[in-house]
Amino acid sequence: MGGEPWFYFVQYQADINRALQALRQREFTAGRYHPVMPMPPFPVEANSPAPGARHTSIQDAMEEADADGTRSILDMETVSDSPDFGVIAPLSDDVLIDLFGTSKPTREMIEWNEDLFEMLDRGHGVYIVAYHDNKPSEIFFGGYSYD
């Protein structure tokens, strides 16, 4: 199996790492991760099908998933300023402008942009603040699975 893209939108909050950790916990509790679900259907929303967690912790789920990864946000452990394995990093304003024509893209712009995932490496993730009426409204978390 090759790497697969995954993505989520959550309500905006200024603390990106707090939003990330809350999303990781939500998806773990819901069981929307490999090996419970081979590949959850994306985009995943809070009310998407949820078989429930089958592990005692996110770390246990990650260990069982092994080199394949969980194929979900669970693989992203923290926020960083620089891209790396297992981290969520922001895109620069220059990259946002190249992708969307603005540094303040809307959810619709993000959802319909097919070039975004072409620039991501396996096991890497990004976040983008989505705007509505020129105000932050959501956070997009997206990435590529390890396998």
C-alpha positions in Angstrom: 0.0 0.0 0.0 1.3 3.5 -0.8 1.0 6.6 1.4 -2.5 8.1 1.5 -3.5 11.7 2.2 -5.6 12.5 5.3 -7.1 15.7 6.5 -9.4 17.3 9.1 -11.0 20.7 9.8 -11.5 21.8 13.4 -12.8 25.0 15.0 -10.1 27.7 15.1 -8.3 28.4 18.4 -5.1 30.4 18.7 -3.2 27.5 20.4 -2.5 25.2 17.4 -0.9 22.5 19.6 -3.9 22.4 21.9 -6.2 22.0 18.8 -4.0 19.2 17.5 -4.0 17.3 20.8 -7.8 17.6 21.2 -8.2 16.3 17.6 -5.8 13.4 18.3 -7.8 12.5 21.4 -11.1 12.8 19.5 -10.0 10.5 16.7 -8.4 8.0 19.1 -11.6 7.8 21.2 -13.6 7.4 18.0 -11.3 4.6 16.8 -10.8 6.3 13.4 -7.2 5.1 12.9 -5.3 2.1 11.6 -5.4 -0.8 12.7 -9.0 -0.3 13.9 -10.1 1.1 10.5 -7.7 0.3 7.6 -8.1 3.8 6.1 -10.7 6.2 7.6 -12.8 8.0 5.0 -11.7 11.7 4.7 -12.5 14.3 5.5 -13.3 13.0 8.9 -15.8 15.1 10.9 -16.8 14.7 14.5 -19.9 12.8 13.5 -18.2 10.4 11.1 -18.6 6.6 11.7 -16.7 5.7 14.9 -16.0 2.1 15.9 -14.4 3.2 19.2 -10.8 2.9 20.4 -9.4 -0.6 20.6 -6.2 0.4 22.4 -5.5 1.7 25.9 -3.6 4.8 24.6 -2.6 6.6 21.5 1.0 5.3 22.0 -0.3 1.7 22.1 -2.2 2.3 18.8 0.9 3.8 17.2 3.1 0.9 18.4 0.7 -1.7 16.9 0.4 0.2 13.7 4.2 0.0 13.5 5.9 1.3 10.3 2.5 1.7 8.5 1.5 4.4 11.0 -2.1 5.0 12.1 -2.9 6.6 8.7 -4.4 9.5 10.7 -3.7 12.5 12.8 -2.5 10.2 15.6 0.8 10.0 13.8 1.4 13.7 14.3 2.6 14.2 17.9 3.3 17.9 18.1 3.5 21.2 16.2 6.8 22.5 14.9 8.0 25.4 12.9 9.8 23.0 10.5 8.5 20.0 8.6 9.6 16.7 9.9 8.3 13.2 10.6 5.4 13.1 13.1 5.0 16.8 13.3 2.5 19.4 12.0 4.1 22.5 10.6 2.7 25.7 9.1 3.0 26.7 5.5 4.8 30.0 4.9 2.9 32.9 3.6 4.7 32.6 0.3 3.6 28.9 -0.1 0.0 29.9 0.9 0.0 32.6 -1.8 1.4 30.2 -4.4 -1.3 27.6 -3.5 -4.3 29.8 -2.9 -3.5 33.3 -4.2 -3.8 34.7 -0.6 -2.2 34.1 2.8 -5.8 33.9 4.2 -7.4 31.0 2.3 -11.0 30.0 3.0 -12.1 26.4 3.7 -13.4 26.1 0.2 -10.0 27.1 -1.3 -8.2 24.5 0.9 -10.7 21.7 0.2 -10.4 22.1 -3.6 -6.7 22.5 -3.9 -5.2 19.4 -5.4 -1.6 20.7 -5.3 -1.3 20.8 -1.5 -0.8 17.1 -1.0 1.8 16.9 -3.9 4.2 18.9 -1.8 4.0 16.7 1.3 6.3 13.9 2.2 5.1 10.7 3.8 4.8 11.0 7.6 4.6 14.8 7.4 1.8 17.1 8.3 0.8 20.7 7.9 -1.7 23.1 9.3 -3.4 26.0 7.6 -5.7 28.5 9.3 -8.9 28.9 7.2 -10.6 32.2 7.1 -14.2 33.3 6.8 -15.0 37.0 6.4 -11.3 37.7 6.8 -11.3 36.2 10.3 -9.8 32.8 11.4 -12.6 30.3 11.5 -11.1 26.8 11.3 -7.8 25.0 11.3 -7.0 22.5 8.6 -4.7 19.6 9.5 -3.5 17.6 6.6 -0.8 15.1 5.9 0.4 12.0 4.2 0.4 8.5 5.9 3.6 6.6 6.3 2.3 3.8 4.2 
